[in-house]
Amino acid sequence: MAKRDYSLLGSDGARAVETGLAAAEWYHTDVPRKVMKELMQRSDQPAIRDTIILYGCMIAFAAGGIALWGSWWCVPFWAAYGVLYGSASDSRWHECGHGTAFKTPWMNNAVYEIASFMIMRNSATWRWSHARHHTDTYIVGRDPEIAIMRPPAFVKLIGAFFGIPDVIAFFPRMIQNALSGPTAEERTFVPQSEWAKVQRVAILYTAIYAATLATAVWMGSILPLMVIGLPRMYGAWHHIMTGLLQHGGLADNVIDHRLNSRTVYMNPISRFIYWNMNYHVEHHMFPMVPYHALPRLHETIKHDLPAPNRSIAEAFAEMWPALRRQLAYEDYFLRRDLPPTAKPYREDFHRAALGDLPDALPAE
């Protein structure tokens, strides 16, 4: 099979359109209408509670870090602040971008804008980027949010735990957006009516970062950057750890989320930081179900899904060997077995569109 072309302007994207993979009809587990209506019910209370906890903890940790600045005692405070800034912001950006975290629209928008800035994503661009991610999940040449390309770039993946690739890519793009609006690739999924907004957001971000940097220079200290900016790097490890598990090592170019997404049982702290996105097959099947209802959705449809990984460690133990094998054979992927109660995969479509998808390699 030819090497994958992940560019949104490349040959694989055109092929996805030609073969019907782009904007295809995805498989969904059958859920009774009444049950789905209950699951989709939105509420402000859970998100208000979690938001107060999140920003309250961030303020407290930052205050402790500032008060103890210059002493080793400040390190635990900045470490905790960093994870909430550089990782919890990812899930808040995500859920509020869907408009499901809160029932009240302005609350979703407010938290979305704050979280977008913290996670270094242009709020106007990424709202549309993520819409494409859900329409064409892990369709090569169509999905702009594929985290692990084939063959995997392990140096880049390791650097991602420290926020390095994202931050390096963010600032030139932010400046380009501020000067001329969306890039050529971004214009393939951002409507023209939003191009001016992309530019306005980038100008605002540039002004905030410039003011923060100027304050740091004036003070002769990195302390302002510890509050704004640097936590996106040293606090990124949790959102990268959980984010790689979403689709890593699984099939691409398929239209069944059971093949390309992974559900992982996680501890309560990680679930709070991640806002229940560990139920990732469920989220992709039914993205309008709020985060707080995903555990109930999981119980409702788990008879039709692959068995979830029982922990983060177990999921990585499954994923990393698959990524290593993709170095030698990029068509390899992990096939998730379905329980006897599940409807089978649509093998006819996948083979017709892509050829026989390999799910194993010869014994080594």
HELIX and SHEET records of a PDB file:
HELIX    1   1 SER A   11  THR A   19  1                                   9    
HELIX    2   2 ARG A   33  LEU A   39  1                                   7    
HELIX    3   3 ASP A   44  ALA A   67  1                                  24    
HELIX    4   4 TRP A   72  CYS A   74  5                                   3    
HELIX    5   5 VAL A   75  VAL A   83  1                                   9    
HELIX    6   6 LEU A   84  ALA A   88  3                                   5    
HELIX    7   7 SER A   89  HIS A   98  1                                  10    
HELIX    8   8 PRO A  105  MET A  118  1                                  14    
HELIX    9   9 SER A  123  THR A  135  1                                  13    
HELIX   10  10 PHE A  154  ALA A  160  1                                   7    
HELIX   11  11 ILE A  164  SER A  180  1                                  17    
HELIX   12  12 GLU A  186  THR A  188  5                                   3    
HELIX   13  13 GLN A  192  GLU A  194  5                                   3    
HELIX   14  14 TRP A  195  MET A  219  1                                  25    
HELIX   15  15 LEU A  223  VAL A  227  1                                   5    
HELIX   16  16 PRO A  231  TYR A  234  1                                   4    
HELIX   17  17 TRP A  237  HIS A  247  1                                  11    
HELIX   18  18 HIS A  257  ASN A  260  1                                   4    
HELIX   19  19 PRO A  268  TYR A  274  1                                   7    
HELIX   20  20 HIS A  280  MET A  285  1                                   6    
HELIX   21  21 TYR A  291  ALA A  293  5                                   3    
HELIX   22  22 LEU A  294  ILE A  301  1                                   8    
HELIX   23  23 LYS A  302  ASP A  304  5                                   3    
HELIX   24  24 ILE A  312  ALA A  328  1                                  17    
HELIX   25  25 GLU A  347  LEU A  354  1                                   8    
END                                                                             
